[in-house]
Amino acid sequence: SERLIDDAAKNQVVLNPNNTVFDAKRLIGRKFNDTSIQSDKKHWSFKEVNYNRKPKIQVDYKTKKKIFIQEEISSMVLIKMKEIAEAYLCKRVSDSGVFSTLKIL
């Protein structure tokens, strides 16, 4: 009942396959009925739902259904990557988006 990312998520996939999300980036910018989505979903254990012709990801969280858009999943991964970088560098990372013209908070 907690959010696991990276190795922690990989280690629990056998125990909780329906709530282990991967390949979310493949869904970004696609329609639910795209042939690539329909082909890829055969390999996914998590549930994807059709919401206004866009694929969304459904998981169970604390006995409730929770639906995420792909960008939310990607954001969670990027936040974790930032935390890992900060732990490795022993300092706060705040300028990681300079070259991409993003303002990192």
VENJOJO-V83009 format. One record per residue. N is the residue number from 0. RES is the residue in three letters. SS is DSSP state (A for helix, B for strand, O for the rest). Layout:
BEGIN
N/RES/SS ; N/RES/SS
END
This chain:
BEGIN
0/SER/O ; 1/GLU/O ; 2/ARG/O ; 3/LEU/O ; 4/ILE/O ; 5/ASP/O ; 6/ASP/A ; 7/ALA/A ; 8/ALA/A ; 9/LYS/A ; 10/ASN/A ; 11/GLN/A ; 12/VAL/O ; 13/VAL/O ; 14/LEU/O ; 15/ASN/O ; 16/PRO/A ; 17/ASN/A ; 18/ASN/A ; 19/THR/O ; 20/VAL/O ; 21/PHE/O ; 22/ASP/O ; 23/ALA/A ; 24/LYS/A ; 25/ARG/A ; 26/LEU/A ; 27/ILE/O ; 28/GLY/O ; 29/ARG/O ; 30/LYS/B ; 31/PHE/O ; 32/ASN/O ; 33/ASP/O ; 34/THR/A ; 35/SER/A ; 36/ILE/A ; 37/GLN/A ; 38/SER/A ; 39/ASP/A ; 40/LYS/A ; 41/LYS/A ; 42/HIS/A ; 43/TRP/O ; 44/SER/O ; 45/PHE/O ; 46/LYS/B ; 47/GLU/B ; 48/VAL/B ; 49/ASN/B ; 50/TYR/B ; 51/ASN/O ; 52/ARG/O ; 53/LYS/B ; 54/PRO/B ; 55/LYS/B ; 56/ILE/B ; 57/GLN/B ; 58/VAL/B ; 59/ASP/B ; 60/TYR/B ; 61/LYS/O ; 62/THR/O ; 63/LYS/B ; 64/LYS/B ; 65/LYS/B ; 66/ILE/B ; 67/PHE/B ; 68/ILE/O ; 69/GLN/A ; 70/GLU/A ; 71/GLU/A ; 72/ILE/A ; 73/SER/A ; 74/SER/A ; 75/MET/A ; 76/VAL/A ; 77/LEU/A ; 78/ILE/A ; 79/LYS/A ; 80/MET/A ; 81/LYS/A ; 82/GLU/A ; 83/ILE/A ; 84/ALA/A ; 85/GLU/A ; 86/ALA/A ; 87/TYR/A ; 88/LEU/A ; 89/CYS/O ; 90/LYS/O ; 91/ARG/O ; 92/VAL/O ; 93/SER/O ; 94/ASP/O ; 95/SER/O ; 96/GLY/O ; 97/VAL/A ; 98/PHE/A ; 99/SER/A ; 100/THR/O ; 101/LEU/O ; 102/LYS/O ; 103/ILE/O ; 104/LEU/O
END
